[in-house]
């Protein structure tokens, strides 16, 4: 089966948007979350959204950060594995809630929010929320244009 994107990626069509997305990503760095924690969040949201490009990209990034195969493979089932810290679990729960906004009347309930704030201060929470929002934008762009895994590698 030959896969082909529907169009040139929107981030390459609107270069100012690409710069803005990169600036947003840069703004979340070193704000109380490790790069690996953010990559884990990106991977989980991408799994939920069915973004093959981002699942591939963020699993590879986690590997480069030294994450074990067990942890990378288990991100989709993080609740049922012993591989994650309480802080990582809180970030993953918030990621799921903020990605699946339409699934519940109160998508990010107080229990999910309160658990995350036990581990992350206001700056880290802001970085986490922007990270979740940004990966959801990338996922939606990639899925909409049917971006092909690996095509971005050149």
C-alpha positions as CSV (number, residue, x, y, z in Angstrom):
1,X,0.0,0.0,0.0
2,X,1.5,3.3,-1.0
3,X,0.8,6.1,1.4
4,X,0.7,9.7,0.4
5,X,-0.1,12.8,2.3
6,X,-3.1,14.8,1.1
7,X,-1.0,18.0,0.9
8,X,2.2,19.6,1.9
9,X,2.3,19.8,5.6
10,X,0.5,23.0,6.8
11,X,3.5,23.9,9.0
12,X,5.6,24.1,5.8
13,X,2.9,26.0,3.9
14,X,2.6,28.6,6.7
15,X,6.2,29.1,7.8
16,X,5.2,31.7,10.4
17,X,3.0,29.0,12.0
18,X,6.0,26.6,12.1
19,X,8.1,29.2,13.8
20,X,5.4,29.9,16.3
21,X,5.0,26.2,17.1
22,X,8.8,25.9,17.5
23,X,8.8,28.9,19.8
24,X,5.9,27.4,21.8
25,X,7.9,24.2,22.2
26,X,11.0,26.1,23.3
27,X,8.9,28.0,25.9
28,X,8.1,24.7,27.7
29,X,11.7,23.6,28.0
30,X,13.4,23.6,31.5
31,X,10.2,24.7,33.3
32,X,10.1,21.8,35.8
33,X,9.6,18.9,33.5
34,X,12.4,16.9,32.0
35,X,12.6,16.5,28.2
36,X,11.8,12.8,28.7
37,X,8.7,13.6,30.7
38,X,7.4,15.9,27.9
39,X,8.2,13.3,25.3
40,X,6.2,10.7,27.3
41,X,3.2,13.2,27.4
42,X,3.6,13.7,23.6
43,X,3.7,10.0,23.0
44,X,0.5,9.3,25.1
45,X,-1.5,12.1,23.4
46,X,-0.3,10.9,20.0
47,X,-1.4,7.3,20.8
48,X,-4.8,8.6,21.7
49,X,-5.1,10.7,18.6
50,X,-3.8,8.0,16.3
51,X,-1.0,10.2,15.0
52,X,1.5,7.7,13.5
53,X,4.1,10.3,12.7
54,X,4.1,11.5,16.3
55,X,4.0,8.1,17.9
56,X,7.0,7.1,15.8
57,X,8.9,10.4,16.5
58,X,8.3,10.6,20.3
59,X,9.0,6.9,20.9
60,X,12.3,7.4,19.1
61,X,13.0,10.5,21.1
62,X,12.4,8.6,24.4
63,X,14.8,6.0,23.2
64,X,17.4,8.7,22.6
65,X,16.8,10.0,26.2
66,X,17.7,6.5,27.4
67,X,14.2,5.3,28.2
68,X,13.8,1.5,28.3
69,X,11.7,-0.4,25.8
70,X,9.5,-1.5,28.7
71,X,8.6,2.1,29.6
72,X,8.2,3.2,26.0
73,X,5.9,0.2,25.1
74,X,3.9,0.6,28.3
75,X,3.0,4.3,27.9
76,X,-0.3,3.3,26.3
77,X,-1.1,1.1,29.4
78,X,0.6,3.2,32.0
79,X,-2.1,2.5,34.7
80,X,-1.4,-1.2,34.6
81,X,2.4,-1.3,34.7
82,X,4.9,-0.6,37.5
83,X,7.2,1.4,35.3
84,X,6.1,4.9,36.1
85,X,6.5,7.3,39.0
86,X,3.6,8.9,40.7
87,X,4.5,12.2,39.1
88,X,4.7,10.6,35.6
89,X,1.3,9.0,36.2
90,X,-0.2,12.3,37.2
91,X,1.2,13.9,34.0
92,X,-0.1,11.1,31.9
93,X,-3.6,11.2,33.5
94,X,-3.7,15.0,32.8
95,X,-2.6,14.4,29.3
96,X,-5.4,11.9,28.7
97,X,-8.0,14.1,30.2
98,X,-6.9,17.2,28.3
99,X,-6.7,15.3,25.1
100,X,-10.1,13.6,25.4
101,X,-12.1,16.8,26.3
102,X,-15.4,15.6,24.7
103,X,-15.5,12.3,26.5
104,X,-16.9,13.6,29.8
105,X,-19.0,16.5,31.1
106,X,-16.1,17.4,33.4
107,X,-13.1,16.4,31.3
108,X,-10.4,17.5,33.7
109,X,-11.9,16.7,37.1
110,X,-10.5,18.0,40.4
111,X,-9.0,14.6,41.2
112,X,-6.8,14.6,38.1
113,X,-5.9,18.3,38.5
114,X,-5.1,18.0,42.2
115,X,-2.9,14.9,41.6
116,X,-0.9,16.8,39.0
117,X,-0.4,19.8,41.2
118,X,1.0,17.6,44.0
119,X,4.0,17.0,41.7
120,X,4.2,20.1,39.5
121,X,4.4,23.7,40.5
122,X,2.6,26.5,38.6
123,X,5.4,26.9,36.1
124,X,5.7,23.2,35.4
125,X,1.9,22.9,35.2
126,X,1.8,25.7,32.6
127,X,4.6,24.0,30.6
128,X,2.7,20.7,30.9
129,X,-0.5,22.2,29.7
130,X,1.1,24.0,26.8
131,X,2.9,20.8,25.9
132,X,-0.3,18.9,25.8
133,X,-2.0,21.6,23.8
134,X,0.9,21.7,21.3
135,X,1.1,18.0,20.7
136,X,-2.6,17.9,20.1
137,X,-2.2,20.6,17.4
138,X,0.6,18.6,15.8
139,X,-1.5,15.4,16.0
140,X,-4.5,17.1,14.4
141,X,-2.4,18.6,11.6
142,X,-0.7,15.3,10.8
143,X,-3.9,13.2,10.9
144,X,-5.8,15.7,8.8
145,X,-3.3,15.7,6.0
146,X,-2.5,12.0,6.5
147,X,1.2,12.8,7.0
148,X,3.2,9.7,6.3
149,X,5.5,8.3,9.0
150,X,9.1,8.8,8.0
151,X,8.4,11.3,5.2
152,X,9.6,14.2,7.3
153,X,13.0,12.5,7.6
154,X,13.8,13.3,4.0
